[in-house]
Amino acid sequence: MQLDARQQKLLKRTFLDYQQTAGFFDNPLVVSKADGLYYWDVDGKRYFDSIGGIFVATLGHKHPRLMEAMQKQMETLSFAPPMHGTSDVTLDFVEKVGSITPGNLNFVKAYSGGSESIESAMKFVRQYFKQTGHPSKYKFVSRYYGYHGATFGAMAASGTGKRKTPFEPHMPGFVKVFPPTYYRDRFATWEECNRFCARMFEDVILMEDPETIAGIIVEPIGNTGGIITPTDEYFQIIREICDKYNVVLIYDEIITGYGRTGNMFAAQTFNVTPDIICGGKGLSSGAIPMGAMIAREEMGDVFFGRVEDDVNFAHGHTYAANPLACAVGIAVIDEITENHWDQNAQVMGDYLATKLEDLKKHGVIREVRGKGLLRGVELCKDPVKQTPFPELGLALKKTALNNGLIMRIDPNWFAVAPALIVNKDQIDEMCELIERSLLDALEIVGV
Ligand SMILES: Cc1ncc(COP(=O)(O)O)c(C=O)c1O
């Protein structure tokens, strides 16, 4: 599509996220409608949404059950500030989330997005240690390439160079290690590399002094960095380290939560339960801004306290636990559990993986990674030398949109995460568009 003069003028008066507006003028996308697995732009062109907006529309866009839940809730109560009290639907949401989480992860607070959930979890952990006799535990260990949100705390936990440097200096108390993909070529096997990288957390904790470390924050599958998918053992080792040094393990499941990896949570997919799960995105399938922090119930108990001690969580957001969002969250969970969409993600995810593997025949793919319906494809100039191929990714950004396909393109890799309700024919349709766009991009870069 092309922008008209008015659109150009108005775009100069606003921002796009993490992308240059001038560059967007050459390859624009202005949408006006979405339904199921498709977007339509303002000119009426249809696009296959292979990424659920941005890992969000897990049940597709405009799911009737979610629209109905929100409409019904709107008729009775659409706002209830958590400063004054709570609402019936908020308590229903707490109960519903507790019914699908692994272990004793029953302490639930709804928020308005992923960054808010992460920010709240980190404040919760710091206060938790102050209230349990470890006031010096305040640091968080996370990973380079990780992304945990745009606010100052979540950004400090993130390891995404270019997204952070304009805002230096960052909050103190954040330490980083590298994810396994960074060292992979130095090890004979992926398993060995994962063991080394998991043990790095212990080395860092010891060097920093365990009595200063409050938490480890990791995305089970890291999006930025190219759908980094560690082994189960990686998480087992990290879990043992956390137990050994009284460190809280936080999973950022803002992308991986609510069915995406073939189970309700990636914690179940990797068989290792953290102390806190932060969610967002798929929890509302995009029907309303939403997130949630879920902690072990015993951690929540520390904040209950005695009336005379006036213990409370010194934190709040006006729109937290919003009744409309809670109603949608409940409907999302019911829809996934009743129709086993997480299992569909497993089956369709395996099918998708084989189709993406097949693209290796074009000689420009190093690796296909991921679990369930979260898959990443790393591009390379040639599969033997494995040199990165960002020019191809940049060309793919153009050709995908031309062909009516929306993907997440880095440019060293691309990711797809279609709605959990996707069927085989739709995966075929999506993969045909991917292949066509890849071939067109190869033509542009002259391969
Ligand atoms: C893994 C991860 N964590 C946190 C966030 C921040 O969530 P939000 O943009 O809803 O604040 C994102 C958003 O892309 C994310 O992908």
The ligand as an SDF file (V2000), in Angstrom:
LIG
                    3D

 16 16  0  0  0  0  0  0  0  0999 V2000
    8.7690  -11.3920   26.4560 C   0  0  0  0  0  0  0  0  0  0  0  0
    8.1340  -10.0550   26.6710 C   0  0  0  0  0  0  0  0  0  0  0  0
    8.1030   -9.5350   27.9020 N   0  0  0  0  0  0  0  0  0  0  0  0
    7.5310   -8.3590   28.1520 C   0  0  0  0  0  0  0  0  0  0  0  0
    6.9560   -7.6060   27.1540 C   0  0  0  0  0  0  0  0  0  0  0  0
    6.3160   -6.2670   27.4620 C   0  0  0  0  0  0  0  0  0  0  0  0
    4.9370   -6.3720   27.3290 O   0  0  0  0  0  0  0  0  0  0  0  0
    4.0540   -5.0620   26.9770 P   0  0  0  0  0  0  0  0  0  0  0  0
    4.5010   -4.5870   25.6460 O   0  0  0  0  0  0  0  0  0  0  0  0
    2.6350   -5.5790   27.0090 O   0  0  0  0  0  0  0  0  0  0  0  0
    4.3060   -4.0700   28.0640 O   0  0  0  0  0  0  0  0  0  0  0  0
    6.9710   -8.0870   25.8500 C   0  0  0  0  0  0  0  0  0  0  0  0
    6.4010   -7.3110   24.7440 C   0  0  0  0  0  0  0  0  0  0  0  0
    6.6950   -7.4730   23.5950 O   0  0  0  0  0  0  0  0  0  0  0  0
    7.5780   -9.3430   25.5980 C   0  0  0  0  0  0  0  0  0  0  0  0
    7.6260   -9.8510   24.3680 O   0  0  0  0  0  0  0  0  0  0  0  0
  1  2  1  0
  2  3  1  0
  2 15  2  0
  3  4  2  0
  4  5  1  0
  5  6  1  0
  5 12  2  0
  6  7  1  0
  7  8  1  0
  8  9  2  0
  8 10  1  0
  8 11  1  0
 12 13  1  0
 12 15  1  0
 13 14  2  0
 15 16  1  0
M  END
$$$$
